[in-house]
């Protein structure tokens, strides 16, 4: 039937295709591969994010950190980055991406959004 058509190399392991593995096990391995791809992109994100934090900290050591009568420490500036993320994510999710969908009929997948974010992070580091 249609469900037993081969869609990749894992399908040859199915009992219905002469292999020794049940169909549900093969499907679970396929899901594991998809999850691994997402987790690897997450790893790239955290490597870039941590690198950005290091650069931000080094940069802040050379800045005038006096704000009013208080002198901030370089480590405190990393909190500003976290607050920026907390502020921007809801804006993107509730305003920007729905605007793209309504105005341009553009719907981005989560992986496309991650990819755009990676590009922005790389540009910010340069």
Backbone as XML, in Angstrom:
<?xml version="1.0"?>
<chain id="A" units="angstrom">
  <residue number="1" name="UNK">
    <atom name="N" x="0.807" y="-1.176" z="0.000"/>
    <atom name="CA" x="0.000" y="0.000" z="0.000"/>
    <atom name="C" x="0.861" y="1.255" z="0.000"/>
  </residue>
  <residue number="2" name="UNK">
    <atom name="N" x="0.210" y="2.392" z="0.100"/>
    <atom name="CA" x="0.904" y="3.680" z="0.089"/>
    <atom name="C" x="1.785" y="3.829" z="1.318"/>
  </residue>
  <residue number="3" name="UNK">
    <atom name="N" x="1.346" y="3.300" z="2.472"/>
    <atom name="CA" x="2.113" y="3.448" z="3.703"/>
    <atom name="C" x="3.439" y="2.686" z="3.655"/>
  </residue>
  <residue number="4" name="UNK">
    <atom name="N" x="3.532" y="1.666" z="2.837"/>
    <atom name="CA" x="4.738" y="0.856" z="2.780"/>
    <atom name="C" x="5.699" y="1.261" z="1.673"/>
  </residue>
  <residue number="5" name="UNK">
    <atom name="N" x="5.441" y="2.363" z="0.982"/>
    <atom name="CA" x="6.366" y="2.808" z="-0.050"/>
    <atom name="C" x="7.670" y="3.252" z="0.597"/>
  </residue>
  <residue number="6" name="UNK">
    <atom name="N" x="8.781" y="3.034" z="-0.090"/>
    <atom name="CA" x="10.078" y="3.436" z="0.437"/>
    <atom name="C" x="10.256" y="4.938" z="0.311"/>
  </residue>
  <residue number="7" name="UNK">
    <atom name="N" x="10.634" y="5.588" z="1.410"/>
    <atom name="CA" x="10.874" y="7.018" z="1.412"/>
    <atom name="C" x="12.306" y="7.326" z="1.816"/>
  </residue>
  <residue number="8" name="UNK">
    <atom name="N" x="13.093" y="6.321" z="2.086"/>
    <atom name="CA" x="14.470" y="6.541" z="2.496"/>
    <atom name="C" x="15.134" y="5.228" z="2.828"/>
  </residue>
  <residue number="9" name="UNK">
    <atom name="N" x="16.417" y="5.335" z="3.165"/>
    <atom name="CA" x="17.186" y="4.122" z="3.409"/>
    <atom name="C" x="16.693" y="3.361" z="4.628"/>
  </residue>
  <residue number="10" name="UNK">
    <atom name="N" x="16.076" y="4.023" z="5.592"/>
    <atom name="CA" x="15.584" y="3.329" z="6.782"/>
    <atom name="C" x="14.431" y="2.386" z="6.468"/>
  </residue>
  <residue number="11" name="UNK">
    <atom name="N" x="13.683" y="2.689" z="5.411"/>
    <atom name="CA" x="12.532" y="1.859" z="5.071"/>
    <atom name="C" x="12.946" y="0.446" z="4.658"/>
  </residue>
  <residue number="12" name="UNK">
    <atom name="N" x="14.170" y="0.261" z="4.212"/>
    <atom name="CA" x="14.625" y="-1.080" z="3.822"/>
    <atom name="C" x="14.812" y="-1.995" z="5.026"/>
  </residue>
  <residue number="13" name="UNK">
    <atom name="N" x="14.848" y="-1.419" z="6.245"/>
    <atom name="CA" x="14.964" y="-2.226" z="7.456"/>
    <atom name="C" x="13.615" y="-2.768" z="7.920"/>
  </residue>
  <residue number="14" name="UNK">
    <atom name="N" x="12.530" y="-2.243" z="7.373"/>
    <atom name="CA" x="11.196" y="-2.683" z="7.775"/>
    <atom name="C" x="10.945" y="-4.125" z="7.352"/>
  </residue>
  <residue number="15" name="UNK">
    <atom name="N" x="10.221" y="-4.839" z="8.204"/>
    <atom name="CA" x="9.863" y="-6.221" z="7.892"/>
    <atom name="C" x="9.100" y="-6.315" z="6.577"/>
  </residue>
  <residue number="16" name="UNK">
    <atom name="N" x="8.276" y="-5.308" z="6.296"/>
    <atom name="CA" x="7.475" y="-5.337" z="5.074"/>
    <atom name="C" x="8.336" y="-5.183" z="3.824"/>
  </residue>
  <residue number="17" name="UNK">
    <atom name="N" x="9.561" y="-4.749" z="3.980"/>
    <atom name="CA" x="10.496" y="-4.596" z="2.855"/>
    <atom name="C" x="11.609" y="-5.641" z="2.902"/>
  </residue>
  <residue number="18" name="UNK">
    <atom name="N" x="11.433" y="-6.660" z="3.734"/>
    <atom name="CA" x="12.417" y="-7.733" z="3.809"/>
    <atom name="C" x="13.423" y="-7.553" z="4.932"/>
  </residue>
  <residue number="19" name="UNK">
    <atom name="N" x="13.289" y="-6.491" z="5.693"/>
    <atom name="CA" x="14.197" y="-6.254" z="6.812"/>
    <atom name="C" x="13.743" y="-6.981" z="8.062"/>
  </residue>
  <residue number="20" name="UNK">
    <atom name="N" x="14.443" y="-6.727" z="9.167"/>
    <atom name="CA" x="14.161" y="-7.441" z="10.409"/>
    <atom name="C" x="13.559" y="-6.552" z="11.487"/>
  </residue>
  <residue number="21" name="UNK">
    <atom name="N" x="13.166" y="-5.339" z="11.141"/>
    <atom name="CA" x="12.715" y="-4.380" z="12.150"/>
    <atom name="C" x="11.250" y="-4.021" z="11.904"/>
  </residue>
  <residue number="22" name="UNK">
    <atom name="N" x="10.493" y="-3.894" z="13.001"/>
    <atom name="CA" x="9.090" y="-3.509" z="12.884"/>
    <atom name="C" x="8.977" y="-2.075" z="12.385"/>
  </residue>
  <residue number="23" name="UNK">
    <atom name="N" x="7.869" y="-1.811" z="11.708"/>
    <atom name="CA" x="7.654" y="-0.498" z="11.099"/>
    <atom name="C" x="7.702" y="0.624" z="12.130"/>
  </residue>
  <residue number="24" name="UNK">
    <atom name="N" x="7.097" y="0.433" z="13.309"/>
    <atom name="CA" x="7.058" y="1.513" z="14.294"/>
    <atom name="C" x="8.460" y="1.851" z="14.819"/>
  </residue>
  <residue number="25" name="UNK">
    <atom name="N" x="9.341" y="0.861" z="14.902"/>
    <atom name="CA" x="10.714" y="1.123" z="15.349"/>
    <atom name="C" x="11.444" y="1.976" z="14.304"/>
  </residue>
  <residue number="26" name="UNK">
    <atom name="N" x="11.268" y="1.640" z="13.041"/>
    <atom name="CA" x="11.894" y="2.416" z="11.965"/>
    <atom name="C" x="11.369" y="3.853" z="11.986"/>
  </residue>
  <residue number="27" name="UNK">
    <atom name="N" x="10.073" y="4.012" z="12.183"/>
    <atom name="CA" x="9.495" y="5.353" z="12.238"/>
    <atom name="C" x="10.030" y="6.140" z="13.436"/>
  </residue>
  <residue number="28" name="UNK">
    <atom name="N" x="10.245" y="5.466" z="14.565"/>
    <atom name="CA" x="10.797" y="6.141" z="15.741"/>
    <atom name="C" x="12.247" y="6.568" z="15.499"/>
  </residue>
  <residue number="29" name="UNK">
    <atom name="N" x="13.016" y="5.760" z="14.794"/>
    <atom name="CA" x="14.392" y="6.137" z="14.450"/>
    <atom name="C" x="14.377" y="7.349" z="13.523"/>
  </residue>
  <residue number="30" name="UNK">
    <atom name="N" x="13.445" y="7.379" z="12.585"/>
    <atom name="CA" x="13.317" y="8.529" z="11.684"/>
    <atom name="C" x="13.014" y="9.802" z="12.489"/>
  </residue>
  <residue number="31" name="UNK">
    <atom name="N" x="12.124" y="9.696" z="13.471"/>
    <atom name="CA" x="11.813" y="10.838" z="14.338"/>
    <atom name="C" x="13.050" y="11.252" z="15.130"/>
  </residue>
  <residue number="32" name="UNK">
    <atom name="N" x="13.821" y="10.279" z="15.593"/>
    <atom name="CA" x="15.056" y="10.580" z="16.324"/>
    <atom name="C" x="16.026" y="11.366" z="15.453"/>
  </residue>
  <residue number="33" name="UNK">
    <atom name="N" x="16.139" y="11.018" z="14.176"/>
    <atom name="CA" x="17.005" y="11.766" z="13.261"/>
    <atom name="C" x="16.530" y="13.214" z="13.121"/>
  </residue>
  <residue number="34" name="UNK">
    <atom name="N" x="15.217" y="13.401" z="13.038"/>
    <atom name="CA" x="14.677" y="14.760" z="12.916"/>
    <atom name="C" x="14.952" y="15.568" z="14.181"/>
  </residue>
  <residue number="35" name="UNK">
    <atom name="N" x="14.765" y="14.946" z="15.336"/>
    <atom name="CA" x="15.030" y="15.636" z="16.603"/>
    <atom name="C" x="16.509" y="15.966" z="16.719"/>
  </residue>
  <residue number="36" name="UNK">
    <atom name="N" x="17.365" y="15.058" z="16.301"/>
    <atom name="CA" x="18.812" y="15.303" z="16.343"/>
    <atom name="C" x="19.177" y="16.504" z="15.489"/>
  </residue>
  <residue number="37" name="UNK">
    <atom name="N" x="18.561" y="16.649" z="14.345"/>
    <atom name="CA" x="18.834" y="17.811" z="13.486"/>
    <atom name="C" x="18.474" y="19.104" z="14.200"/>
  </residue>
  <residue number="38" name="UNK">
    <atom name="N" x="17.349" y="19.111" z="14.885"/>
    <atom name="CA" x="16.936" y="20.309" z="15.624"/>
    <atom name="C" x="17.907" y="20.567" z="16.777"/>
  </residue>
  <residue number="39" name="UNK">
    <atom name="N" x="18.301" y="19.521" z="17.485"/>
    <atom name="CA" x="19.224" y="19.700" z="18.607"/>
    <atom name="C" x="20.588" y="20.189" z="18.138"/>
  </residue>
  <residue number="40" name="UNK">
    <atom name="N" x="21.036" y="19.748" z="16.976"/>
    <atom name="CA" x="22.312" y="20.235" z="16.448"/>
    <atom name="C" x="22.235" y="21.717" z="16.103"/>
  </residue>
  <residue number="41" name="UNK">
    <atom name="N" x="21.099" y="22.157" z="15.575"/>
    <atom name="CA" x="20.960" y="23.589" z="15.318"/>
    <atom name="C" x="20.939" y="24.356" z="16.632"/>
  </residue>
  <residue number="42" name="UNK">
    <atom name="N" x="20.375" y="23.760" z="17.657"/>
    <atom name="CA" x="20.371" y="24.389" z="18.980"/>
    <atom name="C" x="21.794" y="24.503" z="19.510"/>
  </residue>
  <residue number="43" name="UNK">
    <atom name="N" x="22.610" y="23.494" z="19.269"/>
    <atom name="CA" x="24.011" y="23.532" z="19.692"/>
    <atom name="C" x="24.741" y="24.687" z="19.015"/>
  </residue>
  <residue number="44" name="UNK">
    <atom name="N" x="24.509" y="24.866" z="17.729"/>
    <atom name="CA" x="25.131" y="25.972" z="17.001"/>
    <atom name="C" x="24.689" y="27.306" z="17.609"/>
  </residue>
  <residue number="45" name="UNK">
    <atom name="N" x="23.399" y="27.425" z="17.924"/>
    <atom name="CA" x="22.890" y="28.655" z="18.525"/>
    <atom name="C" x="23.630" y="28.962" z="19.822"/>
  </residue>
  <residue number="46" name="UNK">
    <atom name="N" x="23.739" y="27.972" z="20.702"/>
    <atom name="CA" x="24.356" y="28.237" z="22.002"/>
    <atom name="C" x="25.845" y="28.521" z="21.876"/>
  </residue>
  <residue number="47" name="UNK">
    <atom name="N" x="26.524" y="27.929" z="20.920"/>
    <atom name="CA" x="27.935" y="28.262" z="20.689"/>
    <atom name="C" x="28.052" y="29.729" z="20.270"/>
  </residue>
  <residue number="48" name="UNK">
    <atom name="N" x="27.218" y="30.153" z="19.328"/>
    <atom name="CA" x="27.250" y="31.547" z="18.881"/>
    <atom name="C" x="26.832" y="32.493" z="19.996"/>
  </residue>
  <residue number="49" name="UNK">
    <atom name="N" x="25.817" y="32.120" z="20.750"/>
    <atom name="CA" x="25.340" y="32.981" z="21.834"/>
    <atom name="C" x="26.419" y="33.151" z="22.901"/>
  </residue>
  <residue number="50" name="UNK">
    <atom name="N" x="27.063" y="32.059" z="23.301"/>
    <atom name="CA" x="28.128" y="32.154" z="24.308"/>
    <atom name="C" x="29.303" y="32.969" z="23.795"/>
  </residue>
  <residue number="51" name="UNK">
    <atom name="N" x="29.644" y="32.809" z="22.534"/>
    <atom name="CA" x="30.732" y="33.604" z="21.958"/>
    <atom name="C" x="30.376" y="35.085" z="21.982"/>
  </residue>
  <residue number="52" name="UNK">
    <atom name="N" x="29.123" y="35.389" z="21.668"/>
    <atom name="CA" x="28.674" y="36.773" z="21.695"/>
    <atom name="C" x="28.767" y="37.336" z="23.116"/>
  </residue>
  <residue number="53" name="UNK">
    <atom name="N" x="28.423" y="36.531" z="24.105"/>
    <atom name="CA" x="28.506" y="36.978" z="25.497"/>
    <atom name="C" x="29.944" y="37.289" z="25.889"/>
  </residue>
  <residue number="54" name="UNK">
    <atom name="N" x="30.877" y="36.467" z="25.436"/>
    <atom name="CA" x="32.294" y="36.692" z="25.741"/>
    <atom name="C" x="32.771" y="37.993" z="25.106"/>
  </residue>
  <residue number="55" name="UNK">
    <atom name="N" x="32.421" y="38.202" z="23.852"/>
    <atom name="CA" x="32.818" y="39.437" z="23.159"/>
    <atom name="C" x="32.189" y="40.643" z="23.848"/>
  </residue>
  <residue number="56" name="UNK">
    <atom name="N" x="30.927" y="40.529" z="24.225"/>
    <atom name="CA" x="30.224" y="41.617" z="24.892"/>
    <atom name="C" x="30.903" y="41.959" z="26.225"/>
  </residue>
  <residue number="57" name="UNK">
    <atom name="N" x="31.304" y="40.936" z="26.987"/>
    <atom name="CA" x="31.973" y="41.156" z="28.269"/>
    <atom name="C" x="33.330" y="41.836" z="28.055"/>
  </residue>
  <residue number="58" name="UNK">
    <atom name="N" x="34.111" y="41.351" z="27.096"/>
    <atom name="CA" x="35.422" y="41.969" z="26.811"/>
    <atom name="C" x="35.269" y="43.427" z="26.389"/>
  </residue>
  <residue number="59" name="UNK">
    <atom name="N" x="34.277" y="43.685" z="25.575"/>
    <atom name="CA" x="34.024" y="45.045" z="25.114"/>
    <atom name="C" x="33.642" y="45.949" z="26.290"/>
  </residue>
  <residue number="60" name="UNK">
    <atom name="N" x="32.849" y="45.447" z="27.196"/>
    <atom name="CA" x="32.376" y="46.255" z="28.317"/>
    <atom name="C" x="33.497" y="46.619" z="29.287"/>
  </residue>
  <residue number="61" name="UNK">
    <atom name="N" x="34.573" y="45.830" z="29.308"/>
    <atom name="CA" x="35.701" y="46.171" z="30.196"/>
    <atom name="C" x="36.389" y="47.457" z="29.754"/>
  </residue>
  <residue number="62" name="UNK">
    <atom name="N" x="36.240" y="47.846" z="28.494"/>
    <atom name="CA" x="36.870" y="49.066" z="27.977"/>
    <atom name="C" x="35.912" y="50.253" z="27.923"/>
  </residue>
  <residue number="63" name="UNK">
    <atom name="N" x="34.688" y="50.065" z="28.389"/>
    <atom name="CA" x="33.682" y="51.120" z="28.308"/>
    <atom name="C" x="33.615" y="51.912" z="29.614"/>
  </residue>
  <residue number="64" name="UNK">
    <atom name="N" x="33.082" y="53.121" z="29.528"/>
    <atom name="CA" x="32.759" y="53.900" z="30.701"/>
    <atom name="C" x="31.419" y="53.377" z="31.222"/>
  </residue>
  <residue number="65" name="UNK">
    <atom name="N" x="31.428" y="52.726" z="32.357"/>
    <atom name="CA" x="30.237" y="52.064" z="32.875"/>
    <atom name="C" x="29.523" y="52.886" z="33.946"/>
  </residue>
  <residue number="66" name="UNK">
    <atom name="N" x="29.827" y="54.177" z="33.995"/>
    <atom name="CA" x="29.169" y="55.045" z="34.967"/>
    <atom name="C" x="27.782" y="55.417" z="34.445"/>
  </residue>
  <residue number="67" name="UNK">
    <atom name="N" x="26.763" y="55.097" z="35.252"/>
    <atom name="CA" x="25.386" y="55.445" z="34.938"/>
    <atom name="C" x="24.863" y="56.239" z="36.137"/>
  </residue>
  <residue number="68" name="UNK">
    <atom name="N" x="24.717" y="57.549" z="35.938"/>
    <atom name="CA" x="24.326" y="58.400" z="37.062"/>
    <atom name="C" x="25.428" y="58.369" z="38.112"/>
  </residue>
  <residue number="69" name="UNK">
    <atom name="N" x="25.083" y="58.043" z="39.338"/>
    <atom name="CA" x="26.070" y="57.954" z="40.405"/>
    <atom name="C" x="26.566" y="56.544" z="40.647"/>
  </residue>
  <residue number="70" name="UNK">
    <atom name="N" x="26.178" y="55.612" z="39.786"/>
    <atom name="CA" x="26.528" y="54.202" z="39.974"/>
    <atom name="C" x="27.484" y="53.754" z="38.880"/>
  </residue>
  <residue number="71" name="UNK">
    <atom name="N" x="28.411" y="52.895" z="39.271"/>
    <atom name="CA" x="29.312" y="52.293" z="38.292"/>
    <atom name="C" x="28.934" y="50.817" z="38.169"/>
  </residue>
  <residue number="72" name="UNK">
    <atom name="N" x="28.561" y="50.422" z="36.964"/>
    <atom name="CA" x="28.184" y="49.030" z="36.711"/>
    <atom name="C" x="29.431" y="48.187" z="36.508"/>
  </residue>
  <residue number="73" name="UNK">
    <atom name="N" x="29.309" y="46.912" z="36.813"/>
    <atom name="CA" x="30.405" y="45.991" z="36.503"/>
    <atom name="C" x="30.175" y="45.437" z="35.102"/>
  </residue>
  <residue number="74" name="UNK">
    <atom name="N" x="31.243" y="45.020" z="34.412"/>
    <atom name="CA" x="31.065" y="44.445" z="33.067"/>
    <atom name="C" x="30.110" y="43.247" z="33.045"/>
  </residue>
  <residue number="75" name="UNK">
    <atom name="N" x="30.101" y="42.466" z="34.105"/>
    <atom name="CA" x="29.238" y="41.284" z="34.139"/>
    <atom name="C" x="27.764" y="41.666" z="34.161"/>
  </residue>
  <residue number="76" name="UNK">
    <atom name="N" x="27.432" y="42.829" z="34.726"/>
    <atom name="CA" x="26.037" y="43.243" z="34.801"/>
    <atom name="C" x="25.463" y="43.576" z="33.426"/>
  </residue>
  <residue number="77" name="UNK">
    <atom name="N" x="26.302" y="43.922" z="32.477"/>
    <atom name="CA" x="25.797" y="44.257" z="31.148"/>
    <atom name="C" x="25.242" y="43.042" z="30.419"/>
  </residue>
  <residue number="78" name="UNK">
    <atom name="N" x="25.675" y="41.832" z="30.776"/>
    <atom name="CA" x="25.121" y="40.634" z="30.147"/>
    <atom name="C" x="23.644" y="40.466" z="30.485"/>
  </residue>
  <residue number="79" name="UNK">
    <atom name="N" x="23.207" y="41.027" z="31.605"/>
    <atom name="CA" x="21.796" y="40.969" z="31.964"/>
    <atom name="C" x="20.974" y="41.791" z="30.974"/>
  </residue>
  <residue number="80" name="UNK">
    <atom name="N" x="21.552" y="42.874" z="30.469"/>
    <atom name="CA" x="20.849" y="43.696" z="29.479"/>
    <atom name="C" x="20.530" y="42.872" z="28.234"/>
  </residue>
  <residue number="81" name="UNK">
    <atom name="N" x="21.435" y="41.993" z="27.856"/>
    <atom name="CA" x="21.196" y="41.125" z="26.707"/>
    <atom name="C" x="20.011" y="40.199" z="26.973"/>
  </residue>
  <residue number="82" name="UNK">
    <atom name="N" x="19.940" y="39.636" z="28.161"/>
    <atom name="CA" x="18.818" y="38.758" z="28.504"/>
    <atom name="C" x="17.502" y="39.528" z="28.477"/>
  </residue>
  <residue number="83" name="UNK">
    <atom name="N" x="17.509" y="40.754" z="29.002"/>
    <atom name="CA" x="16.288" y="41.570" z="28.970"/>
    <atom name="C" x="15.890" y="41.905" z="27.528"/>
  </residue>
  <residue number="84" name="UNK">
    <atom name="N" x="16.860" y="42.146" z="26.674"/>
    <atom name="CA" x="16.561" y="42.428" z="25.267"/>
    <atom name="C" x="15.893" y="41.222" z="24.609"/>
  </residue>
  <residue number="85" name="UNK">
    <atom name="N" x="16.381" y="40.039" z="24.911"/>
    <atom name="CA" x="15.780" y="38.820" z="24.354"/>
    <atom name="C" x="14.353" y="38.655" z="24.862"/>
  </residue>
  <residue number="86" name="UNK">
    <atom name="N" x="14.159" y="38.889" z="26.162"/>
    <atom name="CA" x="12.823" y="38.761" z="26.742"/>
    <atom name="C" x="11.861" y="39.755" z="26.101"/>
  </residue>
  <residue number="87" name="UNK">
    <atom name="N" x="12.346" y="40.921" z="25.731"/>
    <atom name="CA" x="11.486" y="41.938" z="25.116"/>
    <atom name="C" x="11.235" y="41.662" z="23.638"/>
  </residue>
  <residue number="88" name="UNK">
    <atom name="N" x="12.236" y="41.173" z="22.919"/>
    <atom name="CA" x="12.122" y="41.035" z="21.469"/>
    <atom name="C" x="11.336" y="39.789" z="21.058"/>
  </residue>
  <residue number="89" name="UNK">
    <atom name="N" x="11.477" y="38.695" z="21.783"/>
    <atom name="CA" x="10.813" y="37.451" z="21.383"/>
    <atom name="C" x="9.287" y="37.607" z="21.326"/>
  </residue>
  <residue number="90" name="UNK">
    <atom name="N" x="8.640" y="38.168" z="22.342"/>
    <atom name="CA" x="7.185" y="38.359" z="22.206"/>
    <atom name="C" x="6.809" y="39.306" z="21.064"/>
  </residue>
  <residue number="91" name="UNK">
    <atom name="N" x="7.626" y="40.328" z="20.819"/>
    <atom name="CA" x="7.365" y="41.239" z="19.698"/>
    <atom name="C" x="7.388" y="40.474" z="18.379"/>
  </residue>
  <residue number="92" name="UNK">
    <atom name="N" x="8.405" y="39.639" z="18.196"/>
    <atom name="CA" x="8.496" y="38.865" z="16.959"/>
    <atom name="C" x="7.329" y="37.901" z="16.837"/>
  </residue>
  <residue number="93" name="UNK">
    <atom name="N" x="7.013" y="37.214" z="17.923"/>
    <atom name="CA" x="5.982" y="36.182" z="17.910"/>
    <atom name="C" x="4.575" y="36.746" z="17.751"/>
  </residue>
  <residue number="94" name="UNK">
    <atom name="N" x="4.283" y="37.867" z="18.393"/>
    <atom name="CA" x="2.923" y="38.400" z="18.414"/>
    <atom name="C" x="2.666" y="39.481" z="17.372"/>
  </residue>
  <residue number="95" name="UNK">
    <atom name="N" x="3.731" y="40.166" z="16.909"/>
    <atom name="CA" x="3.534" y="41.295" z="16.000"/>
    <atom name="C" x="4.217" y="41.087" z="14.651"/>
  </residue>
  <residue number="96" name="UNK">
    <atom name="N" x="5.526" y="40.841" z="14.666"/>
    <atom name="CA" x="6.293" y="40.817" z="13.424"/>
    <atom name="C" x="5.920" y="39.646" z="12.516"/>
  </residue>
  <residue number="97" name="UNK">
    <atom name="N" x="5.955" y="38.409" z="13.036"/>
    <atom name="CA" x="5.649" y="37.255" z="12.186"/>
    <atom name="C" x="4.187" y="37.236" z="11.724"/>
  </residue>
  <residue number="98" name="UNK">
    <atom name="N" x="3.216" y="37.599" z="12.575"/>
    <atom name="CA" x="1.842" y="37.722" z="12.053"/>
    <atom name="C" x="1.716" y="38.813" z="10.983"/>
  </residue>
  <residue number="99" name="UNK">
    <atom name="N" x="2.487" y="39.898" z="11.111"/>
    <atom name="CA" x="2.489" y="40.940" z="10.084"/>
    <atom name="C" x="2.999" y="40.385" z="8.755"/>
  </residue>
  <residue number="100" name="UNK">
    <atom name="N" x="4.093" y="39.621" z="8.809"/>
    <atom name="CA" x="4.621" y="39.007" z="7.580"/>
    <atom name="C" x="3.592" y="38.094" z="6.933"/>
  </residue>
  <residue number="101" name="UNK">
    <atom name="N" x="2.875" y="37.350" z="7.769"/>
    <atom name="CA" x="1.865" y="36.432" z="7.236"/>
    <atom name="C" x="0.708" y="37.198" z="6.608"/>
  </residue>
  <residue number="102" name="UNK">
    <atom name="N" x="0.232" y="38.234" z="7.291"/>
    <atom name="CA" x="-0.921" y="38.988" z="6.800"/>
    <atom name="C" x="-0.566" y="39.841" z="5.588"/>
  </residue>
  <residue number="103" name="UNK">
    <atom name="N" x="0.558" y="40.522" z="5.633"/>
    <atom name="CA" x="0.917" y="41.485" z="4.582"/>
    <atom name="C" x="1.496" y="40.810" z="3.344"/>
  </residue>
  <residue number="104" name="UNK">
    <atom name="N" x="2.378" y="39.833" z="3.557"/>
    <atom name="CA" x="3.096" y="39.210" z="2.438"/>
    <atom name="C" x="2.757" y="37.734" z="2.242"/>
  </residue>
  <residue number="105" name="UNK">
    <atom name="N" x="1.837" y="37.207" z="3.055"/>
    <atom name="CA" x="1.484" y="35.795" z="3.018"/>
    <atom name="C" x="2.724" y="34.907" z="3.194"/>
  </residue>
  <residue number="106" name="UNK">
    <atom name="N" x="3.617" y="35.341" z="4.057"/>
    <atom name="CA" x="4.879" y="34.645" z="4.312"/>
    <atom name="C" x="4.807" y="33.958" z="5.669"/>
  </residue>
  <residue number="107" name="UNK">
    <atom name="N" x="4.843" y="32.640" z="5.647"/>
    <atom name="CA" x="4.821" y="31.859" z="6.876"/>
    <atom name="C" x="6.168" y="31.152" z="6.989"/>
  </residue>
  <residue number="108" name="UNK">
    <atom name="N" x="6.890" y="31.441" z="8.060"/>
    <atom name="CA" x="8.209" y="30.845" z="8.273"/>
    <atom name="C" x="8.104" y="29.679" z="9.243"/>
  </residue>
  <residue number="109" name="UNK">
    <atom name="N" x="8.823" y="28.601" z="8.949"/>
    <atom name="CA" x="8.883" y="27.483" z="9.879"/>
    <atom name="C" x="9.826" y="27.846" z="11.019"/>
  </residue>
  <residue number="110" name="UNK">
    <atom name="N" x="9.786" y="27.052" z="12.056"/>
    <atom name="CA" x="10.669" y="27.293" z="13.201"/>
    <atom name="C" x="12.129" y="27.216" z="12.780"/>
  </residue>
  <residue number="111" name="UNK">
    <atom name="N" x="12.479" y="26.258" z="11.943"/>
    <atom name="CA" x="13.866" y="26.144" z="11.491"/>
    <atom name="C" x="14.276" y="27.343" z="10.640"/>
  </residue>
  <residue number="112" name="UNK">
    <atom name="N" x="13.372" y="27.888" z="9.840"/>
    <atom name="CA" x="13.694" y="29.084" z="9.064"/>
    <atom name="C" x="13.916" y="30.274" z="9.991"/>
  </residue>
  <residue number="113" name="UNK">
    <atom name="N" x="13.092" y="30.386" z="11.024"/>
    <atom name="CA" x="13.279" y="31.458" z="12.005"/>
    <atom name="C" x="14.625" y="31.310" z="12.709"/>
  </residue>
  <residue number="114" name="UNK">
    <atom name="N" x="14.978" y="30.072" z="13.068"/>
    <atom name="CA" x="16.291" y="29.832" z="13.687"/>
    <atom name="C" x="17.412" y="30.222" z="12.736"/>
  </residue>
  <residue number="115" name="UNK">
    <atom name="N" x="17.284" y="29.859" z="11.477"/>
    <atom name="CA" x="18.312" y="30.199" z="10.488"/>
    <atom name="C" x="18.490" y="31.693" z="10.341"/>
  </residue>
  <residue number="116" name="UNK">
    <atom name="N" x="17.386" y="32.422" z="10.302"/>
    <atom name="CA" x="17.463" y="33.880" z="10.233"/>
    <atom name="C" x="18.137" y="34.426" z="11.484"/>
  </residue>
  <residue number="117" name="UNK">
    <atom name="N" x="17.801" y="33.861" z="12.626"/>
    <atom name="CA" x="18.435" y="34.279" z="13.876"/>
    <atom name="C" x="19.939" y="34.034" z="13.865"/>
  </residue>
  <residue number="118" name="UNK">
    <atom name="N" x="20.362" y="32.888" z="13.309"/>
    <atom name="CA" x="21.807" y="32.603" z="13.225"/>
    <atom name="C" x="22.515" y="33.643" z="12.366"/>
  </residue>
  <residue number="119" name="UNK">
    <atom name="N" x="21.900" y="33.993" z="11.250"/>
    <atom name="CA" x="22.503" y="34.993" z="10.367"/>
    <atom name="C" x="22.631" y="36.327" z="11.102"/>
  </residue>
  <residue number="120" name="UNK">
    <atom name="N" x="21.594" y="36.706" z="11.830"/>
    <atom name="CA" x="21.650" y="37.970" z="12.579"/>
    <atom name="C" x="22.743" y="37.911" z="13.651"/>
  </residue>
  <residue number="121" name="UNK">
    <atom name="N" x="22.893" y="36.784" z="14.325"/>
    <atom name="CA" x="23.935" y="36.649" z="15.337"/>
    <atom name="C" x="25.312" y="36.768" z="14.714"/>
  </residue>
  <residue number="122" name="UNK">
    <atom name="N" x="25.514" y="36.115" z="13.573"/>
    <atom name="CA" x="26.816" y="36.200" z="12.905"/>
    <atom name="C" x="27.119" y="37.634" z="12.493"/>
  </residue>
  <residue number="123" name="UNK">
    <atom name="N" x="26.125" y="38.317" z="11.930"/>
    <atom name="CA" x="26.315" y="39.721" z="11.534"/>
    <atom name="C" x="26.630" y="40.579" z="12.764"/>
  </residue>
  <residue number="124" name="UNK">
    <atom name="N" x="25.945" y="40.326" z="13.871"/>
    <atom name="CA" x="26.190" y="41.096" z="15.086"/>
    <atom name="C" x="27.596" y="40.878" z="15.636"/>
  </residue>
  <residue number="125" name="UNK">
    <atom name="N" x="28.143" y="39.678" z="15.407"/>
    <atom name="CA" x="29.490" y="39.388" z="15.914"/>
    <atom name="C" x="30.578" y="40.010" z="15.036"/>
  </residue>
  <residue number="126" name="UNK">
    <atom name="N" x="30.247" y="40.314" z="13.797"/>
    <atom name="CA" x="31.247" y="40.877" z="12.880"/>
    <atom name="C" x="31.388" y="42.306" z="13.111"/>
  </residue>
</chain>
